[in-house]
Amino acid sequence: MHPRIVLRRAQLPVRRYVTARPTEAKPSNAELELLDRALARVDEFGWTQRAIGAAAADLGLSAMAAGVGGGGGGGARLVAHFMDRALDETCIEADDQLHELEAPAERLRLLCRIRLRQTQPHIRRWPEAAALLARPENVPLAMRSLSDLAARLWRLAGDCSVRADWYLRRSALAAAYLASELYMCEDRSPDLRCTWDFLDRRLASMHAAEDAANDATVIAGHFGRNLINILASHGYVSR
């Protein structure tokens, strides 16, 4: 069974579902246990309702009784669960290392690398997750998850600003992270060396462009365009 998260430091109040909205139902313990177990079946069944069904059988549960909807939404729900969990675990792991770095750029680099490592065990199946998130009905979920990831990583890196370019900076980080994650899916270099080099180049370009114009109209559509353009470049959506 996928190990449960155990917080080691009281000053890091990590919630398992930091991305939940006030209008969203809080996941039950049974649902969390089921989804955790389903992650162990992803390699066999992919990001699908079949993985959740297999996990339910393992636990002697009904997927519907555990609160996970059937149909075509189960796979997206499983991906969202993984992304929320991976972000929490990234923050916990980074908590022991961030104090050694002073520059926000170095902290951000460390955080991105740790988060990418969370995806590595599912790397064979991750293109399927990307394709699933690229479906029109799941794009809001993908945007929400990547936006939350970028906001939280920036905050841990030491940027708690509320400047006018807040959205643009987070959009740029989300785009850099997403591109690196998709690149990692095709990387066969030792210890993902080429992925780390790719990430460094993307982050360097992002920092170099931090003084870009932050017109509100531009910012409003920037994240969506980044997401669609990157997914399209890897063949997950058609432009």
Biotite code that builds the C-alpha atoms (Angstrom):
import biotite.structure as struc

atoms = struc.array([
    struc.Atom([0.000, 0.000, 0.000], chain_id="A", res_id=1, res_name="MET", atom_name="CA", element="C"),
    struc.Atom([1.196, 3.491, -0.764], chain_id="A", res_id=2, res_name="HIS", atom_name="CA", element="C"),
    struc.Atom([2.739, 4.891, 2.467], chain_id="A", res_id=3, res_name="PRO", atom_name="CA", element="C"),
    struc.Atom([0.757, 7.510, 4.308], chain_id="A", res_id=4, res_name="ARG", atom_name="CA", element="C"),
    struc.Atom([2.152, 10.990, 4.725], chain_id="A", res_id=5, res_name="ILE", atom_name="CA", element="C"),
    struc.Atom([3.602, 11.652, 8.176], chain_id="A", res_id=6, res_name="VAL", atom_name="CA", element="C"),
    struc.Atom([4.535, 15.238, 8.976], chain_id="A", res_id=7, res_name="LEU", atom_name="CA", element="C"),
    struc.Atom([7.872, 15.524, 10.678], chain_id="A", res_id=8, res_name="ARG", atom_name="CA", element="C"),
    struc.Atom([7.817, 19.218, 11.514], chain_id="A", res_id=9, res_name="ARG", atom_name="CA", element="C"),
    struc.Atom([5.090, 21.166, 13.191], chain_id="A", res_id=10, res_name="ALA", atom_name="CA", element="C"),
    struc.Atom([6.033, 24.351, 11.336], chain_id="A", res_id=11, res_name="GLN", atom_name="CA", element="C"),
    struc.Atom([5.076, 22.766, 7.998], chain_id="A", res_id=12, res_name="LEU", atom_name="CA", element="C"),
    struc.Atom([1.275, 22.444, 8.142], chain_id="A", res_id=13, res_name="PRO", atom_name="CA", element="C"),
    struc.Atom([0.799, 20.383, 5.008], chain_id="A", res_id=14, res_name="VAL", atom_name="CA", element="C"),
    struc.Atom([-2.768, 19.487, 4.142], chain_id="A", res_id=15, res_name="ARG", atom_name="CA", element="C"),
    struc.Atom([-3.336, 16.438, 1.972], chain_id="A", res_id=16, res_name="ARG", atom_name="CA", element="C"),
    struc.Atom([-5.779, 18.319, -0.200], chain_id="A", res_id=17, res_name="TYR", atom_name="CA", element="C"),
    struc.Atom([-4.517, 21.875, -0.304], chain_id="A", res_id=18, res_name="VAL", atom_name="CA", element="C"),
    struc.Atom([-6.216, 22.359, -3.669], chain_id="A", res_id=19, res_name="THR", atom_name="CA", element="C"),
    struc.Atom([-9.725, 21.766, -2.399], chain_id="A", res_id=20, res_name="ALA", atom_name="CA", element="C"),
    struc.Atom([-12.201, 24.579, -2.899], chain_id="A", res_id=21, res_name="ARG", atom_name="CA", element="C"),
    struc.Atom([-14.959, 25.569, -0.454], chain_id="A", res_id=22, res_name="PRO", atom_name="CA", element="C"),
    struc.Atom([-17.552, 24.140, -2.853], chain_id="A", res_id=23, res_name="THR", atom_name="CA", element="C"),
    struc.Atom([-15.777, 20.783, -3.185], chain_id="A", res_id=24, res_name="GLU", atom_name="CA", element="C"),
    struc.Atom([-16.657, 17.889, -0.917], chain_id="A", res_id=25, res_name="ALA", atom_name="CA", element="C"),
    struc.Atom([-13.845, 16.886, 1.396], chain_id="A", res_id=26, res_name="LYS", atom_name="CA", element="C"),
    struc.Atom([-12.624, 13.389, 0.474], chain_id="A", res_id=27, res_name="PRO", atom_name="CA", element="C"),
    struc.Atom([-13.488, 10.708, 2.998], chain_id="A", res_id=28, res_name="SER", atom_name="CA", element="C"),
    struc.Atom([-10.853, 8.523, 4.613], chain_id="A", res_id=29, res_name="ASN", atom_name="CA", element="C"),
    struc.Atom([-12.228, 5.574, 2.647], chain_id="A", res_id=30, res_name="ALA", atom_name="CA", element="C"),
    struc.Atom([-11.823, 7.466, -0.619], chain_id="A", res_id=31, res_name="GLU", atom_name="CA", element="C"),
    struc.Atom([-8.258, 8.496, 0.238], chain_id="A", res_id=32, res_name="LEU", atom_name="CA", element="C"),
    struc.Atom([-7.363, 4.914, 1.129], chain_id="A", res_id=33, res_name="GLU", atom_name="CA", element="C"),
    struc.Atom([-8.901, 3.673, -2.098], chain_id="A", res_id=34, res_name="LEU", atom_name="CA", element="C"),
    struc.Atom([-7.081, 6.225, -4.250], chain_id="A", res_id=35, res_name="LEU", atom_name="CA", element="C"),
    struc.Atom([-3.794, 5.536, -2.461], chain_id="A", res_id=36, res_name="ASP", atom_name="CA", element="C"),
    struc.Atom([-4.209, 1.862, -3.240], chain_id="A", res_id=37, res_name="ARG", atom_name="CA", element="C"),
    struc.Atom([-5.187, 2.651, -6.836], chain_id="A", res_id=38, res_name="ALA", atom_name="CA", element="C"),
    struc.Atom([-1.848, 4.405, -7.355], chain_id="A", res_id=39, res_name="LEU", atom_name="CA", element="C"),
    struc.Atom([-0.193, 1.023, -6.826], chain_id="A", res_id=40, res_name="ALA", atom_name="CA", element="C"),
    struc.Atom([-2.308, -0.385, -9.692], chain_id="A", res_id=41, res_name="ARG", atom_name="CA", element="C"),
    struc.Atom([-1.575, 2.408, -12.185], chain_id="A", res_id=42, res_name="VAL", atom_name="CA", element="C"),
    struc.Atom([1.379, 0.603, -13.707], chain_id="A", res_id=43, res_name="ASP", atom_name="CA", element="C"),
    struc.Atom([-0.924, -2.290, -14.563], chain_id="A", res_id=44, res_name="GLU", atom_name="CA", element="C"),
    struc.Atom([-4.153, -0.528, -15.519], chain_id="A", res_id=45, res_name="PHE", atom_name="CA", element="C"),
    struc.Atom([-3.105, 3.076, -16.228], chain_id="A", res_id=46, res_name="GLY", atom_name="CA", element="C"),
    struc.Atom([-4.909, 6.172, -14.956], chain_id="A", res_id=47, res_name="TRP", atom_name="CA", element="C"),
    struc.Atom([-8.316, 4.589, -15.335], chain_id="A", res_id=48, res_name="THR", atom_name="CA", element="C"),
    struc.Atom([-11.436, 3.556, -13.489], chain_id="A", res_id=49, res_name="GLN", atom_name="CA", element="C"),
    struc.Atom([-10.115, -0.012, -13.825], chain_id="A", res_id=50, res_name="ARG", atom_name="CA", element="C"),
    struc.Atom([-7.209, 0.858, -11.508], chain_id="A", res_id=51, res_name="ALA", atom_name="CA", element="C"),
    struc.Atom([-9.675, 2.189, -8.952], chain_id="A", res_id=52, res_name="ILE", atom_name="CA", element="C"),
    struc.Atom([-11.880, -0.871, -9.355], chain_id="A", res_id=53, res_name="GLY", atom_name="CA", element="C"),
    struc.Atom([-8.892, -3.173, -8.847], chain_id="A", res_id=54, res_name="ALA", atom_name="CA", element="C"),
    struc.Atom([-7.918, -1.225, -5.734], chain_id="A", res_id=55, res_name="ALA", atom_name="CA", element="C"),
    struc.Atom([-11.462, -1.523, -4.414], chain_id="A", res_id=56, res_name="ALA", atom_name="CA", element="C"),
    struc.Atom([-11.314, -5.281, -4.928], chain_id="A", res_id=57, res_name="ALA", atom_name="CA", element="C"),
    struc.Atom([-7.983, -5.396, -3.094], chain_id="A", res_id=58, res_name="ASP", atom_name="CA", element="C"),
    struc.Atom([-9.542, -3.612, -0.128], chain_id="A", res_id=59, res_name="LEU", atom_name="CA", element="C"),
    struc.Atom([-12.869, -5.408, -0.273], chain_id="A", res_id=60, res_name="GLY", atom_name="CA", element="C"),
    struc.Atom([-14.628, -2.126, -1.042], chain_id="A", res_id=61, res_name="LEU", atom_name="CA", element="C"),
    struc.Atom([-16.958, -0.737, -3.664], chain_id="A", res_id=62, res_name="SER", atom_name="CA", element="C"),
    struc.Atom([-15.523, 2.194, -5.600], chain_id="A", res_id=63, res_name="ALA", atom_name="CA", element="C"),
    struc.Atom([-18.908, 3.908, -5.548], chain_id="A", res_id=64, res_name="MET", atom_name="CA", element="C"),
    struc.Atom([-19.368, 3.258, -1.836], chain_id="A", res_id=65, res_name="ALA", atom_name="CA", element="C"),
    struc.Atom([-15.975, 4.827, -1.206], chain_id="A", res_id=66, res_name="ALA", atom_name="CA", element="C"),
    struc.Atom([-17.136, 8.019, -2.911], chain_id="A", res_id=67, res_name="GLY", atom_name="CA", element="C"),
    struc.Atom([-15.193, 7.861, -6.184], chain_id="A", res_id=68, res_name="VAL", atom_name="CA", element="C"),
    struc.Atom([-17.442, 8.358, -9.168], chain_id="A", res_id=69, res_name="GLY", atom_name="CA", element="C"),
    struc.Atom([-17.461, 5.870, -11.978], chain_id="A", res_id=70, res_name="GLY", atom_name="CA", element="C"),
    struc.Atom([-17.603, 6.515, -15.698], chain_id="A", res_id=71, res_name="GLY", atom_name="CA", element="C"),
    struc.Atom([-14.888, 8.528, -17.361], chain_id="A", res_id=72, res_name="GLY", atom_name="CA", element="C"),
    struc.Atom([-14.131, 10.777, -14.386], chain_id="A", res_id=73, res_name="GLY", atom_name="CA", element="C"),
    struc.Atom([-12.330, 8.223, -12.254], chain_id="A", res_id=74, res_name="GLY", atom_name="CA", element="C"),
    struc.Atom([-9.060, 8.440, -14.152], chain_id="A", res_id=75, res_name="GLY", atom_name="CA", element="C"),
    struc.Atom([-8.903, 12.219, -13.872], chain_id="A", res_id=76, res_name="ALA", atom_name="CA", element="C"),
    struc.Atom([-9.764, 11.985, -10.183], chain_id="A", res_id=77, res_name="ARG", atom_name="CA", element="C"),
    struc.Atom([-6.894, 9.552, -9.695], chain_id="A", res_id=78, res_name="LEU", atom_name="CA", element="C"),
    struc.Atom([-4.454, 11.865, -11.481], chain_id="A", res_id=79, res_name="VAL", atom_name="CA", element="C"),
    struc.Atom([-5.629, 14.791, -9.349], chain_id="A", res_id=80, res_name="ALA", atom_name="CA", element="C"),
    struc.Atom([-5.150, 12.717, -6.197], chain_id="A", res_id=81, res_name="HIS", atom_name="CA", element="C"),
    struc.Atom([-1.608, 11.851, -7.232], chain_id="A", res_id=82, res_name="PHE", atom_name="CA", element="C"),
    struc.Atom([-0.760, 15.474, -8.024], chain_id="A", res_id=83, res_name="MET", atom_name="CA", element="C"),
    struc.Atom([-2.087, 16.677, -4.654], chain_id="A", res_id=84, res_name="ASP", atom_name="CA", element="C"),
    struc.Atom([-0.239, 13.954, -2.779], chain_id="A", res_id=85, res_name="ARG", atom_name="CA", element="C"),
    struc.Atom([2.995, 14.478, -4.723], chain_id="A", res_id=86, res_name="ALA", atom_name="CA", element="C"),
    struc.Atom([2.930, 18.205, -3.964], chain_id="A", res_id=87, res_name="LEU", atom_name="CA", element="C"),
    struc.Atom([2.476, 17.562, -0.248], chain_id="A", res_id=88, res_name="ASP", atom_name="CA", element="C"),
    struc.Atom([5.300, 15.032, -0.210], chain_id="A", res_id=89, res_name="GLU", atom_name="CA", element="C"),
    struc.Atom([7.519, 17.450, -2.137], chain_id="A", res_id=90, res_name="THR", atom_name="CA", element="C"),
    struc.Atom([7.013, 20.085, 0.543], chain_id="A", res_id=91, res_name="CYS", atom_name="CA", element="C"),
    struc.Atom([7.822, 17.624, 3.325], chain_id="A", res_id=92, res_name="ILE", atom_name="CA", element="C"),
    struc.Atom([10.997, 16.375, 1.637], chain_id="A", res_id=93, res_name="GLU", atom_name="CA", element="C"),
    struc.Atom([12.151, 19.881, 0.762], chain_id="A", res_id=94, res_name="ALA", atom_name="CA", element="C"),
    struc.Atom([11.664, 21.091, 4.337], chain_id="A", res_id=95, res_name="ASP", atom_name="CA", element="C"),
    struc.Atom([14.908, 19.367, 5.345], chain_id="A", res_id=96, res_name="ASP", atom_name="CA", element="C"),
    struc.Atom([16.904, 20.984, 2.537], chain_id="A", res_id=97, res_name="GLN", atom_name="CA", element="C"),
    struc.Atom([15.583, 24.479, 1.875], chain_id="A", res_id=98, res_name="LEU", atom_name="CA", element="C"),
    struc.Atom([17.391, 25.997, 4.843], chain_id="A", res_id=99, res_name="HIS", atom_name="CA", element="C"),
    struc.Atom([20.707, 25.228, 3.107], chain_id="A", res_id=100, res_name="GLU", atom_name="CA", element="C"),
    struc.Atom([19.839, 27.514, 0.189], chain_id="A", res_id=101, res_name="LEU", atom_name="CA", element="C"),
    struc.Atom([19.414, 31.285, 0.337], chain_id="A", res_id=102, res_name="GLU", atom_name="CA", element="C"),
    struc.Atom([18.662, 32.358, -3.234], chain_id="A", res_id=103, res_name="ALA", atom_name="CA", element="C"),
    struc.Atom([15.006, 31.929, -4.259], chain_id="A", res_id=104, res_name="PRO", atom_name="CA", element="C"),
    struc.Atom([16.133, 30.706, -7.682], chain_id="A", res_id=105, res_name="ALA", atom_name="CA", element="C"),
    struc.Atom([18.141, 27.872, -6.118], chain_id="A", res_id=106, res_name="GLU", atom_name="CA", element="C"),
    struc.Atom([15.251, 26.979, -3.838], chain_id="A", res_id=107, res_name="ARG", atom_name="CA", element="C"),
    struc.Atom([12.886, 26.892, -6.798], chain_id="A", res_id=108, res_name="LEU", atom_name="CA", element="C"),
    struc.Atom([15.238, 24.630, -8.713], chain_id="A", res_id=109, res_name="ARG", atom_name="CA", element="C"),
    struc.Atom([15.442, 22.211, -5.776], chain_id="A", res_id=110, res_name="LEU", atom_name="CA", element="C"),
    struc.Atom([11.657, 22.167, -5.371], chain_id="A", res_id=111, res_name="LEU", atom_name="CA", element="C"),
    struc.Atom([11.064, 21.453, -9.059], chain_id="A", res_id=112, res_name="CYS", atom_name="CA", element="C"),
    struc.Atom([13.562, 18.607, -9.019], chain_id="A", res_id=113, res_name="ARG", atom_name="CA", element="C"),
    struc.Atom([11.999, 17.021, -5.949], chain_id="A", res_id=114, res_name="ILE", atom_name="CA", element="C"),
    struc.Atom([8.524, 17.313, -7.452], chain_id="A", res_id=115, res_name="ARG", atom_name="CA", element="C"),
    struc.Atom([9.680, 15.754, -10.729], chain_id="A", res_id=116, res_name="LEU", atom_name="CA", element="C"),
    struc.Atom([11.138, 12.851, -8.761], chain_id="A", res_id=117, res_name="ARG", atom_name="CA", element="C"),
    struc.Atom([7.667, 12.201, -7.370], chain_id="A", res_id=118, res_name="GLN", atom_name="CA", element="C"),
    struc.Atom([6.421, 11.519, -10.907], chain_id="A", res_id=119, res_name="THR", atom_name="CA", element="C"),
    struc.Atom([9.348, 9.257, -11.809], chain_id="A", res_id=120, res_name="GLN", atom_name="CA", element="C"),
    struc.Atom([7.816, 5.995, -10.458], chain_id="A", res_id=121, res_name="PRO", atom_name="CA", element="C"),
    struc.Atom([4.882, 6.527, -12.838], chain_id="A", res_id=122, res_name="HIS", atom_name="CA", element="C"),
    struc.Atom([6.952, 7.753, -15.756], chain_id="A", res_id=123, res_name="ILE", atom_name="CA", element="C"),
    struc.Atom([5.899, 4.944, -18.100], chain_id="A", res_id=124, res_name="ARG", atom_name="CA", element="C"),
    struc.Atom([2.252, 5.810, -17.663], chain_id="A", res_id=125, res_name="ARG", atom_name="CA", element="C"),
    struc.Atom([2.562, 9.567, -17.218], chain_id="A", res_id=126, res_name="TRP", atom_name="CA", element="C"),
    struc.Atom([1.968, 10.440, -20.901], chain_id="A", res_id=127, res_name="PRO", atom_name="CA", element="C"),
    struc.Atom([-1.461, 8.870, -20.458], chain_id="A", res_id=128, res_name="GLU", atom_name="CA", element="C"),
    struc.Atom([-2.123, 11.150, -17.498], chain_id="A", res_id=129, res_name="ALA", atom_name="CA", element="C"),
    struc.Atom([-1.071, 14.168, -19.583], chain_id="A", res_id=130, res_name="ALA", atom_name="CA", element="C"),
    struc.Atom([-3.374, 13.128, -22.398], chain_id="A", res_id=131, res_name="ALA", atom_name="CA", element="C"),
    struc.Atom([-6.213, 12.649, -19.913], chain_id="A", res_id=132, res_name="LEU", atom_name="CA", element="C"),
    struc.Atom([-5.718, 16.118, -18.442], chain_id="A", res_id=133, res_name="LEU", atom_name="CA", element="C"),
    struc.Atom([-5.636, 17.598, -21.944], chain_id="A", res_id=134, res_name="ALA", atom_name="CA", element="C"),
    struc.Atom([-9.235, 16.556, -22.612], chain_id="A", res_id=135, res_name="ARG", atom_name="CA", element="C"),
    struc.Atom([-11.505, 19.623, -22.747], chain_id="A", res_id=136, res_name="PRO", atom_name="CA", element="C"),
    struc.Atom([-13.544, 18.508, -19.744], chain_id="A", res_id=137, res_name="GLU", atom_name="CA", element="C"),
    struc.Atom([-10.364, 18.085, -17.651], chain_id="A", res_id=138, res_name="ASN", atom_name="CA", element="C"),
    struc.Atom([-8.440, 21.222, -18.666], chain_id="A", res_id=139, res_name="VAL", atom_name="CA", element="C"),
    struc.Atom([-9.870, 23.222, -15.702], chain_id="A", res_id=140, res_name="PRO", atom_name="CA", element="C"),
    struc.Atom([-8.591, 20.494, -13.374], chain_id="A", res_id=141, res_name="LEU", atom_name="CA", element="C"),
    struc.Atom([-5.162, 20.573, -15.010], chain_id="A", res_id=142, res_name="ALA", atom_name="CA", element="C"),
    struc.Atom([-4.993, 24.358, -14.804], chain_id="A", res_id=143, res_name="MET", atom_name="CA", element="C"),
    struc.Atom([-6.049, 24.306, -11.167], chain_id="A", res_id=144, res_name="ARG", atom_name="CA", element="C"),
    struc.Atom([-3.482, 21.664, -10.209], chain_id="A", res_id=145, res_name="SER", atom_name="CA", element="C"),
    struc.Atom([-0.597, 23.321, -12.048], chain_id="A", res_id=146, res_name="LEU", atom_name="CA", element="C"),
    struc.Atom([-1.562, 26.752, -10.742], chain_id="A", res_id=147, res_name="SER", atom_name="CA", element="C"),
    struc.Atom([-1.621, 25.452, -7.169], chain_id="A", res_id=148, res_name="ASP", atom_name="CA", element="C"),
    struc.Atom([1.722, 23.727, -7.706], chain_id="A", res_id=149, res_name="LEU", atom_name="CA", element="C"),
    struc.Atom([3.334, 26.906, -9.013], chain_id="A", res_id=150, res_name="ALA", atom_name="CA", element="C"),
    struc.Atom([1.886, 29.085, -6.255], chain_id="A", res_id=151, res_name="ALA", atom_name="CA", element="C"),
    struc.Atom([3.049, 26.743, -3.527], chain_id="A", res_id=152, res_name="ARG", atom_name="CA", element="C"),
    struc.Atom([6.547, 26.248, -4.945], chain_id="A", res_id=153, res_name="LEU", atom_name="CA", element="C"),
    struc.Atom([7.034, 29.996, -5.333], chain_id="A", res_id=154, res_name="TRP", atom_name="CA", element="C"),
    struc.Atom([5.893, 30.521, -1.742], chain_id="A", res_id=155, res_name="ARG", atom_name="CA", element="C"),
    struc.Atom([8.288, 27.875, -0.414], chain_id="A", res_id=156, res_name="LEU", atom_name="CA", element="C"),
    struc.Atom([11.064, 29.429, -2.479], chain_id="A", res_id=157, res_name="ALA", atom_name="CA", element="C"),
    struc.Atom([10.500, 32.643, -0.529], chain_id="A", res_id=158, res_name="GLY", atom_name="CA", element="C"),
    struc.Atom([8.314, 34.642, -2.887], chain_id="A", res_id=159, res_name="ASP", atom_name="CA", element="C"),
    struc.Atom([5.183, 35.724, -1.014], chain_id="A", res_id=160, res_name="CYS", atom_name="CA", element="C"),
    struc.Atom([4.618, 38.820, -3.131], chain_id="A", res_id=161, res_name="SER", atom_name="CA", element="C"),
    struc.Atom([1.223, 40.072, -4.223], chain_id="A", res_id=162, res_name="VAL", atom_name="CA", element="C"),
    struc.Atom([2.557, 42.174, -7.065], chain_id="A", res_id=163, res_name="ARG", atom_name="CA", element="C"),
    struc.Atom([0.710, 42.734, -10.318], chain_id="A", res_id=164, res_name="ALA", atom_name="CA", element="C"),
    struc.Atom([2.849, 40.075, -12.023], chain_id="A", res_id=165, res_name="ASP", atom_name="CA", element="C"),
    struc.Atom([1.830, 37.383, -9.509], chain_id="A", res_id=166, res_name="TRP", atom_name="CA", element="C"),
    struc.Atom([-0.175, 35.423, -12.082], chain_id="A", res_id=167, res_name="TYR", atom_name="CA", element="C"),
    struc.Atom([2.423, 35.809, -14.807], chain_id="A", res_id=168, res_name="LEU", atom_name="CA", element="C"),
    struc.Atom([5.229, 34.506, -12.604], chain_id="A", res_id=169, res_name="ARG", atom_name="CA", element="C"),
    struc.Atom([3.231, 31.472, -11.575], chain_id="A", res_id=170, res_name="ARG", atom_name="CA", element="C"),
    struc.Atom([2.116, 30.858, -15.124], chain_id="A", res_id=171, res_name="SER", atom_name="CA", element="C"),
    struc.Atom([5.737, 30.901, -16.262], chain_id="A", res_id=172, res_name="ALA", atom_name="CA", element="C"),
    struc.Atom([6.781, 28.446, -13.550], chain_id="A", res_id=173, res_name="LEU", atom_name="CA", element="C"),
    struc.Atom([3.872, 26.118, -14.322], chain_id="A", res_id=174, res_name="ALA", atom_name="CA", element="C"),
    struc.Atom([4.851, 26.142, -17.994], chain_id="A", res_id=175, res_name="ALA", atom_name="CA", element="C"),
    struc.Atom([8.519, 25.441, -17.179], chain_id="A", res_id=176, res_name="ALA", atom_name="CA", element="C"),
    struc.Atom([7.566, 22.609, -14.862], chain_id="A", res_id=177, res_name="TYR", atom_name="CA", element="C"),
    struc.Atom([5.079, 21.035, -17.272], chain_id="A", res_id=178, res_name="LEU", atom_name="CA", element="C"),
    struc.Atom([7.540, 21.149, -20.160], chain_id="A", res_id=179, res_name="ALA", atom_name="CA", element="C"),
    struc.Atom([10.208, 19.515, -17.977], chain_id="A", res_id=180, res_name="SER", atom_name="CA", element="C"),
    struc.Atom([7.836, 16.798, -16.831], chain_id="A", res_id=181, res_name="GLU", atom_name="CA", element="C"),
    struc.Atom([6.858, 15.900, -20.379], chain_id="A", res_id=182, res_name="LEU", atom_name="CA", element="C"),
    struc.Atom([10.518, 15.989, -21.431], chain_id="A", res_id=183, res_name="TYR", atom_name="CA", element="C"),
    struc.Atom([11.300, 13.577, -18.585], chain_id="A", res_id=184, res_name="MET", atom_name="CA", element="C"),
    struc.Atom([8.856, 11.064, -20.077], chain_id="A", res_id=185, res_name="CYS", atom_name="CA", element="C"),
    struc.Atom([11.188, 10.681, -23.060], chain_id="A", res_id=186, res_name="GLU", atom_name="CA", element="C"),
    struc.Atom([14.502, 11.008, -21.230], chain_id="A", res_id=187, res_name="ASP", atom_name="CA", element="C"),
    struc.Atom([16.724, 7.905, -21.240], chain_id="A", res_id=188, res_name="ARG", atom_name="CA", element="C"),
    struc.Atom([19.877, 9.559, -19.895], chain_id="A", res_id=189, res_name="SER", atom_name="CA", element="C"),
    struc.Atom([21.560, 8.279, -16.700], chain_id="A", res_id=190, res_name="PRO", atom_name="CA", element="C"),
    struc.Atom([19.830, 9.614, -13.565], chain_id="A", res_id=191, res_name="ASP", atom_name="CA", element="C"),
    struc.Atom([17.691, 11.879, -15.782], chain_id="A", res_id=192, res_name="LEU", atom_name="CA", element="C"),
    struc.Atom([20.690, 14.112, -16.433], chain_id="A", res_id=193, res_name="ARG", atom_name="CA", element="C"),
    struc.Atom([19.168, 15.554, -19.598], chain_id="A", res_id=194, res_name="CYS", atom_name="CA", element="C"),
    struc.Atom([15.938, 16.381, -17.767], chain_id="A", res_id=195, res_name="THR", atom_name="CA", element="C"),
    struc.Atom([17.788, 18.352, -15.106], chain_id="A", res_id=196, res_name="TRP", atom_name="CA", element="C"),
    struc.Atom([19.669, 20.272, -17.802], chain_id="A", res_id=197, res_name="ASP", atom_name="CA", element="C"),
    struc.Atom([16.386, 20.952, -19.598], chain_id="A", res_id=198, res_name="PHE", atom_name="CA", element="C"),
    struc.Atom([14.774, 22.158, -16.364], chain_id="A", res_id=199, res_name="LEU", atom_name="CA", element="C"),
    struc.Atom([17.708, 24.469, -15.671], chain_id="A", res_id=200, res_name="ASP", atom_name="CA", element="C"),
    struc.Atom([17.390, 26.019, -19.125], chain_id="A", res_id=201, res_name="ARG", atom_name="CA", element="C"),
    struc.Atom([13.658, 26.547, -18.720], chain_id="A", res_id=202, res_name="ARG", atom_name="CA", element="C"),
    struc.Atom([14.057, 28.123, -15.296], chain_id="A", res_id=203, res_name="LEU", atom_name="CA", element="C"),
    struc.Atom([16.883, 30.350, -16.544], chain_id="A", res_id=204, res_name="ALA", atom_name="CA", element="C"),
    struc.Atom([14.700, 31.569, -19.395], chain_id="A", res_id=205, res_name="SER", atom_name="CA", element="C"),
    struc.Atom([11.857, 32.175, -16.956], chain_id="A", res_id=206, res_name="MET", atom_name="CA", element="C"),
    struc.Atom([14.017, 34.257, -14.620], chain_id="A", res_id=207, res_name="HIS", atom_name="CA", element="C"),
    struc.Atom([15.399, 36.228, -17.559], chain_id="A", res_id=208, res_name="ALA", atom_name="CA", element="C"),
    struc.Atom([11.877, 37.145, -18.605], chain_id="A", res_id=209, res_name="ALA", atom_name="CA", element="C"),
    struc.Atom([10.605, 38.131, -15.151], chain_id="A", res_id=210, res_name="GLU", atom_name="CA", element="C"),
    struc.Atom([10.460, 41.787, -16.134], chain_id="A", res_id=211, res_name="ASP", atom_name="CA", element="C"),
    struc.Atom([8.073, 41.054, -19.006], chain_id="A", res_id=212, res_name="ALA", atom_name="CA", element="C"),
    struc.Atom([4.965, 43.146, -19.424], chain_id="A", res_id=213, res_name="ALA", atom_name="CA", element="C"),
    struc.Atom([2.207, 42.239, -16.973], chain_id="A", res_id=214, res_name="ASN", atom_name="CA", element="C"),
    struc.Atom([-0.812, 43.727, -18.634], chain_id="A", res_id=215, res_name="ASP", atom_name="CA", element="C"),
    struc.Atom([-3.910, 42.189, -17.037], chain_id="A", res_id=216, res_name="ALA", atom_name="CA", element="C"),
    struc.Atom([-5.378, 41.157, -20.395], chain_id="A", res_id=217, res_name="THR", atom_name="CA", element="C"),
    struc.Atom([-2.185, 39.311, -21.317], chain_id="A", res_id=218, res_name="VAL", atom_name="CA", element="C"),
    struc.Atom([-1.981, 37.613, -17.930], chain_id="A", res_id=219, res_name="ILE", atom_name="CA", element="C"),
    struc.Atom([-5.576, 36.408, -18.065], chain_id="A", res_id=220, res_name="ALA", atom_name="CA", element="C"),
    struc.Atom([-4.939, 34.057, -20.987], chain_id="A", res_id=221, res_name="GLY", atom_name="CA", element="C"),
    struc.Atom([-1.238, 33.380, -20.523], chain_id="A", res_id=222, res_name="HIS", atom_name="CA", element="C"),
    struc.Atom([-1.505, 30.228, -18.431], chain_id="A", res_id=223, res_name="PHE", atom_name="CA", element="C"),
    struc.Atom([-4.096, 28.577, -20.637], chain_id="A", res_id=224, res_name="GLY", atom_name="CA", element="C"),
    struc.Atom([-2.037, 29.215, -23.761], chain_id="A", res_id=225, res_name="ARG", atom_name="CA", element="C"),
    struc.Atom([1.108, 27.827, -22.125], chain_id="A", res_id=226, res_name="ASN", atom_name="CA", element="C"),
    struc.Atom([-0.696, 24.671, -21.087], chain_id="A", res_id=227, res_name="LEU", atom_name="CA", element="C"),
    struc.Atom([-2.294, 24.018, -24.483], chain_id="A", res_id=228, res_name="ILE", atom_name="CA", element="C"),
    struc.Atom([0.841, 24.907, -26.461], chain_id="A", res_id=229, res_name="ASN", atom_name="CA", element="C"),
    struc.Atom([3.077, 22.593, -24.441], chain_id="A", res_id=230, res_name="ILE", atom_name="CA", element="C"),
    struc.Atom([0.621, 19.702, -24.589], chain_id="A", res_id=231, res_name="LEU", atom_name="CA", element="C"),
    struc.Atom([0.162, 20.256, -28.332], chain_id="A", res_id=232, res_name="ALA", atom_name="CA", element="C"),
    struc.Atom([3.931, 20.213, -28.915], chain_id="A", res_id=233, res_name="SER", atom_name="CA", element="C"),
    struc.Atom([3.998, 16.687, -27.473], chain_id="A", res_id=234, res_name="HIS", atom_name="CA", element="C"),
    struc.Atom([1.004, 15.548, -29.500], chain_id="A", res_id=235, res_name="GLY", atom_name="CA", element="C"),
    struc.Atom([-1.525, 15.367, -26.656], chain_id="A", res_id=236, res_name="TYR", atom_name="CA", element="C"),
    struc.Atom([-3.940, 17.892, -28.169], chain_id="A", res_id=237, res_name="VAL", atom_name="CA", element="C"),
    struc.Atom([-4.598, 19.309, -31.619], chain_id="A", res_id=238, res_name="SER", atom_name="CA", element="C"),
    struc.Atom([-4.285, 23.017, -32.239], chain_id="A", res_id=239, res_name="ARG", atom_name="CA", element="C"),
])
